[in-house]
Every structure is written in C-alpha cells, then in structure tokens.
Amino acid sequence: MQSLPHHYRVSAASAAEGDVTLSSAGLDSLPSAPPAEFGGPGNLWSPESLLVAAVADCFVLSFRAVARGSRFEWSALECAVEATLERKEGLTQFTRFETTARLEVPPGSDHERARKLLEKAEQVCLVTNSLKGECHLATEVVERGGD
C-alpha cells in the first residue's frame, strides 16, 4: 500500500436532461441516472446504488486482505448489502447498511475463525468506516460443496 493520504478524483458531466457520465483517469466511463424511487429510469447505476455497491465491494476486498494476512484458505465469498434510506433530523440519508456475507471454505476449516475474519473485514472496511449510517453484518460459513 502507498503511504497516506490517498486522493481519488471522479468527474461527473451531464446536459440538462439525460444520463450523467462518471469518469476517472484510467477507468471506463460509467453512465448514471436517478433511481426509480427518485423518478429516474431505474435501469442505470445511481448515486445510491453506487454507494451501496461500494460497501459490498469494500467488504469483499477487505476480507481478501484480512484472509491473506491471516493465511486463511477460502474459495468463494458472496456479499449482499441492503441499505435503508429515510428522512432523519430533516435530512434524507442512509441510516442502516445490512451486509450479509456467505463464505465458502474447504472441508475441515475452522468456522469460528472464518466468522472472526469476516467480522474483522467489516471493522477495517474504509467505506463503512466513512459512513454515518449504522452498519450490521450477518455471516454464514459453509464448506465447499455444502449447503
């Protein structure tokens, strides 16, 4: 990792109507629009869906790093995040992020250790650490080929 601070730059451009184009050096441009809940088409990434996606992505990448550092073997991780947007203290804001993680491990793995590493990944995730809303993690550890 490079020394801190890190700086990230993203640009957004739009005409009076239509999609917003998000761009950042070295990345493909990404079209964005309001979600259906705010009168948008509902068929493009929105600021809301991008924020929730950032929580899920950061959790998975954090777990990769934690597991690698702990020399923990695993084969697959599925992560879903459901966020609650509501009016609070006169502001519309995300108040809760429910992360559900399903980790697949080799037979004979230490399930308790796996759960602790999943919890550590949540604790070190820089995206959730940067959010005002409450974050909650539910985990499931299954052996490869198991249900």
C-alpha positions in Angstrom: 0.0 0.0 0.0 1.1 3.5 -0.7 1.5 5.9 2.2 -1.4 8.0 3.2 -3.1 10.3 2.3 -4.5 8.9 -0.9 -6.5 11.1 -3.2 -9.3 10.0 -5.6 -10.8 12.1 -8.4 -14.0 11.4 -10.2 -15.8 13.7 -12.6 -19.5 13.9 -13.4 -20.9 15.6 -16.5 -24.4 16.0 -17.9 -26.7 18.0 -20.1 -29.9 19.5 -18.6 -31.6 16.1 -19.3 -30.4 12.5 -19.7 -27.7 10.4 -18.2 -24.8 11.6 -16.1 -21.4 10.4 -17.3 -19.0 9.5 -14.5 -15.3 9.3 -15.3 -11.9 8.9 -13.7 -8.4 8.6 -15.1 -7.7 5.1 -16.4 -11.2 3.8 -16.0 -14.1 3.2 -18.4 -16.8 5.9 -18.2 -20.0 4.9 -16.4 -23.5 6.2 -17.2 -25.6 7.1 -14.1 -29.2 8.3 -13.6 -31.5 8.8 -10.7 -33.1 5.6 -9.3 -36.7 4.8 -10.0 -37.5 5.9 -6.4 -36.5 9.4 -7.3 -38.2 9.5 -10.7 -35.3 8.1 -12.7 -35.5 5.3 -15.3 -34.2 2.7 -12.8 -32.0 1.0 -15.4 -28.6 2.6 -14.7 -26.3 2.8 -11.7 -27.4 5.7 -9.5 -25.5 7.5 -6.7 -27.5 5.4 -4.2 -26.7 2.1 -5.9 -23.1 3.1 -6.3 -22.7 3.9 -2.6 -24.3 0.5 -1.6 -22.1 -1.3 -4.2 -19.0 0.4 -2.6 -20.0 -1.1 0.7 -20.2 -4.6 -0.7 -17.1 -4.2 -2.8 -15.0 -2.8 0.0 -16.2 -5.6 2.3 -15.1 -8.3 -0.1 -11.7 -6.7 -0.8 -11.2 -6.1 2.9 -11.9 -9.8 3.6 -9.4 -10.8 0.9 -6.7 -8.8 2.6 -7.6 -10.0 6.1 -7.7 -13.6 5.0 -4.4 -13.3 3.1 -2.8 -11.7 6.1 -4.1 -14.5 8.3 -3.2 -17.2 5.8 -6.8 -18.4 5.8 -7.9 -20.6 2.9 -11.3 -19.9 1.4 -12.9 -20.5 -2.0 -15.8 -18.0 -2.5 -17.5 -15.1 -0.8 -20.9 -13.7 -1.7 -21.8 -10.4 -0.2 -25.2 -8.6 -0.4 -25.9 -5.2 1.1 -29.3 -3.8 1.8 -29.3 -0.1 2.7 -32.2 1.9 4.3 -32.7 5.5 3.0 -35.0 7.6 5.2 -35.7 11.1 6.5 -33.8 11.7 9.7 -33.3 15.0 11.5 -34.6 16.9 8.5 -32.2 15.2 6.0 -32.6 12.3 3.6 -29.8 9.9 4.4 -28.8 6.3 4.6 -29.4 5.2 8.2 -28.6 1.5 8.0 -26.5 -0.9 6.0 -27.2 -4.6 6.4 -24.4 -6.7 5.0 -25.0 -10.5 4.5 -21.8 -12.5 3.8 -21.7 -16.2 2.7 -18.2 -17.6 2.9 -17.3 -20.9 1.3 -14.4 -22.7 2.9 -12.6 -26.1 2.3 -13.8 -29.1 4.3 -12.5 -29.2 7.9 -11.9 -25.4 8.1 -12.3 -23.6 11.4 -15.7 -21.9 11.0 -15.3 -19.8 14.2 -12.0 -18.4 12.8 -13.7 -17.7 9.5 -16.5 -15.7 11.2 -14.0 -13.7 13.2 -12.1 -12.8 10.0 -15.4 -11.8 8.4 -16.1 -9.5 11.4 -12.6 -8.1 11.1 -13.1 -7.3 7.5 -16.2 -5.3 8.4 -14.2 -3.5 11.1 -11.4 -2.4 8.7 -13.6 -1.6 5.7 -12.8 2.0 4.9 -16.1 2.6 3.2 -18.3 1.6 6.1 -15.9 3.4 8.5 -16.6 6.6 6.5 -20.4 6.3 6.7 -22.8 7.9 9.2 -25.4 5.1 9.0 -25.4 2.1 11.3 -23.7 -1.0 9.8 -24.6 -4.6 10.7 -23.1 -7.9 9.5 -24.7 -11.3 9.3 -22.4 -14.2 8.3 -22.7 -17.7 7.1 -19.8 -20.0 6.7 -20.3 -23.2 4.6 -17.9 -25.9 3.5 -17.3 -26.2 -0.2 -19.9 -28.3 -1.8 -22.2 -27.9 1.3 -25.5 -26.1 1.5 
